């Protein structure tokens, strides 16, 4: 084949493969467009920089296991893409009047850097291959399913032939690139070839000088592998390298704990997601970014307790509902939807930004508006609606905890800096009341001017919203915001993580304009100012369980620890674990840290309205 025909065939097949790939992405893109417009401001290029190029979610999820493997593959592949792009620009730039800079010191640096980085792809692919093979042989520690059978693994990775085919294509691309470079060095050696040290080493393994026909055969085989990869990309889980980039661009940088507003379907009159197309376009796009890695399921407290919920399966079922046009309730079991604690562990773990809790709560909204919520969970909705308390406490009893403490009330008309939001549990539950009283005493001791609402305080509506009753939530939000406006509230402090999240992240949509603090944040500031002294417990005598809605959802975990005197030194930069005690280290004030702490905390199982739903013994996440 002469040179013109050679180039014509190559470019023709290359552009054809790209066109086929684009057509493969067209069908899902048309499905995404069927969703509702996505409200809010997209992250844009900043989202791509943070979540794609910097791989922030991947490095935060499994820094010691899967993350290094994924980073090797990603950055190795990215290096190949950049190297090919730079070579193309240098080769075809002169056609458009640009100089060929692919020479001199730049060329030597180019050869050394990208010849080295190509190893990252190969090492990462081999690592991934071995990891999948190991999981095929050993499913990991079995856990009971909803029927009590030990049949489910804590490593719920999906494996099928396409996954291994994708890894095989990536491996062949990497090896093929090296072999092609080695063949060129063998056939036409140059003094600077040693800078491409990997390819140069491979070239020395050739038994003799490669004939031109052999080099051409290698060149075409490498091109064929590339075309195969491009054409197959939309049909493999590797498509997430494209779809996740769009998801990162379009993601809304809103707090993890903020649920999207409910939308009513004008045709059915129901709220939430009855059909997959009731979700936003971004949510539908994110479904195609899922690579079935199972990280969401692995950290799910409901799944770990043997319940029907499998976050990965929810994503796949909603995606299937989108593809075939079926209703969400028909694809996702109600038992799975009601098992969710909305702890957001799945959202925290997902490397491609899928917001599973949004999907689940919007499906719950549809069930609630269709009168399909039954059982003990309906009790809390009735109680919030009739008494303004999730526990059914009468408003006149909300001041019982104040007796003998001289607590100022907002209705007394005295100026105050902070509104102390007590919450339903803080005014009702005996254990929570002790916390409420202690916080009030500490603020009094520090000279903080605060007031409580007392009988005027009502549930924030958090349980109702996360159970799917948006109407009850909105009623509570409007009522509470009007009271804030009446008293000119500018700062709120609360001891309840769920109240904190709702007031801080969701009430702004209903007109609230105020700063919201968790009580540990305020107390930490008072300690720093010298108005209070931290506790000084013996090393190992205290531990702390991070609430999901404080540590994971709102990234507050240092303040509570500071209040019990937790410190670290250069010799001991990390906290001791519970398993390390009774061993002690001299001159270090630490407490016994649970293995799962901070943003990786384990859910107690009470969120998402689960506190008011019955759990069978042995199926409670808290156990």
N, C-alpha and C positions, 0 to 999 in steps of 0.2 A: 504494500500500500504506500503510495507516494505521500509526501508531506502534506499537501493541501487536503487530500482525501482523509489522511490520518486526523488532521485537526477538525475537519468537518464532521467526521464520525464521532470524535470525542465530544465536541461541543454540542452536537445534536443530541447525543444520548444523555449528556449532563443536564441540559435544559429540559429534556423530556422527563427525566427522573424527578427534577425539581417540580415540574408541572404536575406530575402524578402525586407527589407529596402534598402539594398545595390543594389538590382536589380531595385528597384524603382528609385534610383538615377542614374542608368546606362544609361537610355535613354537620359535624359538631358545632361549628361556628353559627350555622343557621339555626341550630337548636338553642344555642345560648341567646340568640336574638329574640326568642319567643318569651323570655322572662321579662319581669318588670324592670323598668329603668332603675339603675343603681343610684341611690341618693348619696349625697356627700361628695367631697373632693377626693379624687384619686391620688394615690401616693406618687404616681408618675415615675420619672427617672430615678428619683430617690428610693422608691420601692425596689427597683431593679438593682440599684447599687447595694442596698442593705440585704435583700433576701436572695438575690441571685449571685452577684459577684462576690459579696462578702460572706454569703452562706450563713447568715446570722442564726437562722432557725436550726440549721443542721448542727452547727457547732455547739448550740445550747442544749440540744436534745440528748446526745450521747457522746460526750467529749472523749470517752475512753474506749468506745467499742465501734459502733457503726459509723460514727462521724468521720474518723480518719480515712476509712475505706472509701466513703462517698466523696470526700474532699480530693483524694488521689484521683479518682475517676473523673470528677468534674473539672478540676484544674488541669489534669492531663489532657482531657478532651478540648478544653478551652485553649490550651497551649497549641494543640494541633490546628485548631480553627484559626487562631491568630497567625500562626506561622504560614499557613496556606494563603490567608488573606494578604499578608505582607508580601509574599512572593508574587501573588497575582498582581498587586498594585505596582510592584517594581517591574514586572514583566510587560504589563500592558500600559503602564503610565506614559511611556514615550509616545504611544499612539496619540495621546491627548495632550502632548507637549510637556509632560512632566519628566524630569531627569530620572535616570535609573540610579538610585542610591544604594542598590544591593551590591556593595563592593567595599573594599578596604576594611577598616576596623569594625564598621557596622556589620559587615558580612561575617566576619570571624565571630563576633559576639552573638549574632543571630544563629549561626551554626552550633555554637557551644551550648547556648541557653536552651534552645528548642530541642536539640538532640538529647539533652539531659532530661528536660521536662516530659518528654515522651515516655520515659520509664514510669512516671507516676501513673499514667493510664494503664499500662500493662500490669504493674504491681497491684493497683486497685481492682482491676478486673479479675485477676487470679485470686485475690483475697475474697472478692464477692462470690466467685464460683465455689471456692472451698467452703465458704460460710453457708451457702445454700445447700451444698451437698451434705454438710454436717447436720443441718436442720431437717433434711429429708430423712437422714438415718436416725436422728434423735429429736423428737418433737418437743423435748423439754419437760419440765415438771407438769404433770397433768393436774387439772383442777376440775371440780364438779361442774356439770352443766345444769341447766334449769331443772332437769329431772334427777339430779344427784349422781349421774354417771361420770366417772373420771375419764373423760374423753376429750377434754379441751386443753390446749397447750398455752403456756404463758408466753410463748414465742409464736404468735399467729401469723407467720409469714406465708404468703401465697406463693406457691411454686408451680409453674407449668412450663411446657417446652418453649414458649415464646420468651420467657425470661432467660433461659439458657441460650437461646438463639441470639438474643440481644447482646448478651455478654460475649458470645462467640464472635459476633460481627465486630464489636468494639475491639476484641483481642486481635482479630485478623487485620483490622484497620491499623492498629498500632504496630504489630509485627510487620505487616506489609509495607508500611512507611519506612521502617528501618531496613528491610530487605531491599527495597527499591533504591534507597540511598547507598546501601552497601554494594549493590550491583553497579551503580554508577561509578563508585570509587574503584571497584575492581576493573571495570571496562575502560575507564578514563581517569587514572589517578592524577591528583594535583598536590602541590606542596602543602596546601592549607587543609587537606582532608583530615589531619589529626585533630583539628578542632571539633569535628563531629566524631567524638571519641567512641560512642556506642556503635555507630554505623561503620566507623573505621575498623573497630574490632571484629565486627561481623564479616567485613570484607576479607579479612585475613583467613577466614574459615573456608572460603571458596576453594575447591580443589585445583582450579586453574583459571586461566583468563576466560571470562564469560563472553560467549559469542553474542553479536548484536541481536540475533533472534531470541536468545534467552532473556536479554534485557527487555526487549519489546513484550515478550510473553509476561514477564513480571509486571511491567507497567500496566498492561491491559487487565491483568488479574486484579491488581490493586484498584484500578478504576471500576471494575465490575463489582468489587466488594463495596466500594463507596456508593455506587448507584443502588445496589441492593439495600444498603442501610438507609439511604434517603427515601426510597420507595416504601420500605417497611416501617419507617418511623411512626407514622400516624396510627399504626395498628399494633404497636408495642407499648408497654408501660413506659418505655423510654421517651414517649411523646411528651412526658412532663417537662423535659428540658425546653420545650417550646411553650406549652400551655402554662407552666408555672411562671414563665417569664411574663406572659400577659397577665397572669393572676397577681404577680408582684406589682406590676405597673398599675393595675386597676384597684388594688386593695385600698380600703379606707382605713386610715390610721386612727381608728377609734379605740377606746379602752376595751380590753377583753371582756369586761363585765357589762358592757352596754349592749342590750338586745336591740335589734332593729325594730322600728315601729311596725305595728300590725297593719295590714292592708285588707280591706274587705273586697271579696270577689263580687262584682256587680251582678253577675249572672246567677250565683247561688245564694248570695246574701250572707255567706259564711266568712269568718275571719281566717287568716293564716293560709297555710299551704294545703289545699285539697288536691291540687295538681302540681307537678314539678314546675310548671311554668308560672306558678304563683310566687316562686322564689325570684330574687333579683338576678339579673343577667350575670353579675359577677359570681354569685353563688353557683349558678349553673356552670359557668366556665371552670370554677374551682373543682367541680366534680370530675372533670376530665383530666385534671392535674394529678389526681390520686394515683399512686403507684402501687397500692395494696401492700405497703411495707408492714402494716399492722402495728405501728408504734402507738396509734391512738387506742387500739384495743388492748395492747399490752399494759397500758397505764390506767385503763378504765376501772374504777372501783366496783361498778355493778358487774362487769364481766368477771373480775377477779373473785367476786362473791358467788359466782355461779348463776347469775341472772341471764335473762334472754338478750340483754343489750350487748351488741357488738358494734362499736362506732364505725369500724371499717365496713361492716356489712350494711349499715344504715346508708353510708355514702354510696355504696354500690347499688343498693336497692332504689334510692332516689334517682340515681343516674339511669337505672333500667326503666324506671317510671317515665323519665324524660324521653328515652329512646323510643319506647313503645306507646307512649301517650296514656299510660295508665295512671290511676289515682295514687297518691302517696300512701294513704292508709291501706290500699290494696297490696302494696309492695312491702311496707314496713309494718311489722306487727305492733299492735297497740301495747302489748306487754313490754316490748323493747323500749318503746317511746316513754312509757311511764316509769321505767326503771332508772332513767337518767337522773343524776343528782345535780346536773349543770355545774359540776366542779371545774370544768374547763381543762382538765388534765389532757384530754384528747386534743384540744385546740393548742395547748402549750407544746405538745409533742409533735404535732403535724409539721413536717418540713416544708410543705407547699401551701400553708396558710389557710387550709380548709377550716371553716368555723362550724363544727359539728353541732354545737349547742344551738346556734341559730336555726339550723335545719330541724332539729328535734323540737324546739319550742314552737316554731312556726307550724309544725305538724300538730302539736298539742293544741294550739289555738284553734285549728280547724275542728279537732275532735270536741273541744269544749263548746264552741259555738254551735256544734251539731248535737249538743246534749249527750255526748258519749263519755263524759267523765262520771264515773260511779264510785261507790265505796267510800272509804274513810276520808279520801282527799276532798270530797265535797264539803266536809265539815268545816275545814278552814275557810273555804270561800263563803259559806253562810255566816261564819263568825265574824270575818272581816267586814262583810256587808252589813251585818246587824249591829255589831258592837264596836267596830273599828279596831278590833284586837284579834290577832291570829289565834290567840288562846281563848277567845270568847270572854275576856275580862271586861266587866263594866267600866266605863270611863271614870266613874266616881271612885273606883278602887286604884286608879293609877297613881294616886298620891300616898298610898299606904306605906310604901317603902321610905318615905321622907320623915316619918314620925320621929321627933326628937332630934332631927339634924338641922333644923332651921334652914331649909332649902328655899331660896328665893324663887318666886314664880313670875313669869313674864307678865301676867295679867295685873300684877301689883304695881306696874308702872315704873319700877326702878331701872335705871340704865344698866346695861350689861354688855360685855364684850362677846362672850360665847353663849350660845344656846346649847345646853346639855340635853342631847336627844337620848332618851332612856331606852326606847324600844319596847316591844311587847314582852319579850323574855326578860329584859332587864327590870321590868316592873312586876313580873309575875313569878318566874321560876326562882325557887329559893336560892339555888346556887348563883344564878345571874344577879339576883338582888344584892348578894354580898359584894359582887364586883361593882355594881352601881353605887352602893353606899361607900365603898372604899374610894372610888374615883371622885365622888363628891367631896369626901373628907380631904383628899389630897389637894383638890383645887382650892378648897377653903384654906388649907394650910399654906398654900403658895400665894394666897391673896388674889386669886383669879376672880374677876367679876363675871358671874355666870347666872343663868336662870333656866328653869325648866318650864315646860308647857303644862305638865300635870294632866288635868282632865281634858285639856285641849289637844293633847298629843294622840295621834292615831297611827295605826299600822302604815308603814310606807307603801305597802302593796307588793313587796317583793315576792312573798309566797304565791300570791295570786298570779302575778305576771309569769313567773317561771312554771307555774302549773298550766298556763295557757289562757287564763281569764284576763284578757287585756282590759275589758270594760271595768272590772272591779279595780284593777291597778290604776287606771286613769282617774277613776273617781277619787281614790285615796290621794293620788298625786296632786290633783287640783285642789282638794280640800287642804292638804298640808301646805302647799305653796301659798295659798291665800292667807294662811295663818302666819307664815314667814313674812309675807309682805306687810301684814297688819302690825307686826312688832319690829319691823325693820331689821330682820336677822341678816347679819353679814358673815358670821362665823358659827359653825356648828361642830360640836365634838360629840362622838358617840363611841360606845364600847362594843357595839354589835357590828361585826364585819359585813353582814348582809345589808343592814341599814346604811352603813358607811358607803358601800358600793352603789346602792340605789340613789342615795342623796347626792353623792359626788358625780356619778357618771350618767344618771338617767333623768334626774329632776330638772336639769338645765333645759330639756326639751319642753318643759311645762312652765317655763318662766322663772325658775329659781336662779337667783344670782347671789351666790355665797361661797365661801371657802368651807370645805369639809375636812375634818381631821379625825383620825382614829385616836382614842384616848392615849395610846402608847406614844404616838407622835407628840402630842401636847406635853405629856409627862416627861418625855426625853428632853424636850426643849427646856422645861423647867429645871431639870437636873443640870443641863449645860449652863443655865443661867445662875445656878447655885441656890435656887429657891427650894429645891428638894434634893435629897440624897438618895443614891441608888442603893438597892439591897446588896449585901455582901455575903451570900450563902457559901457554905463549904463547897469546894470542888466536887462535882458529881452528885450533889444533893438535890439539884433542881433540873428538870427537863421542861421542854416546851413544845407543844404541838401547834404547828402553824395552821391557822384556818385557811381553807382554799381561797375564800373571797378576800383575804387580807394579803397573804404571801404570794400566791400564784396570780390571782386576778388583778391585784393592785400593787404588787411588788413591795410590800411592807413586811420586812422580817427582821431588820436590824434594831428597830426601835424597841420592840418587846424584849429582846435579849439584853439591850443596854440597861434596861431597868432592873435586871437581876444581876448586874455587875459583870456581864460577860465581857471579857477582854481577851486579846491575843497579843502575843509578843513575836519578835522576829524568830525566836527559837520554836515557837508554836503557833504558826499562822492559821492553823485550821482547828476547829473545835474538836474536842474528844467525842467519840461515839459512845453510846450506851454500852456497847460490848467491851469497851476499854476499861470500865470500872469493875471492881473497886480500885484499880491502879490509879495513882495520882502523880502529877508532875509538880515539883516544888515551884513556888513563886508564880504560879499561873492560876488566875481566877477563871475557871470555865464551868460550864454546866454540861451535863450529859446530853449530847445531841442525838436525836433519833437518826437512823440511817436515811430516812426520807424526810427532808426538811426544806425550808425555804420554798422556792417555786416548785420543788419536786415533792411537796408534802402529800401524805395520803389522806384521802377524803374520809370524813367521819360518816358520811352517808345520809346526812340530814337535809342537804340542800335540795333545791328544785322541787320543794314541796314534799320530799320523801319523809320528813319528820312526821307528817300526818297520814302516811300510808303504812299499812301493816307489812312487816317483813317476817318471813319464817325464820326460826332459829337456824343458825348456820348459813343464812343468806344475807347477813348484815355486814356491810362494808366495815363498820366500826370494829367488828370482831377480827 
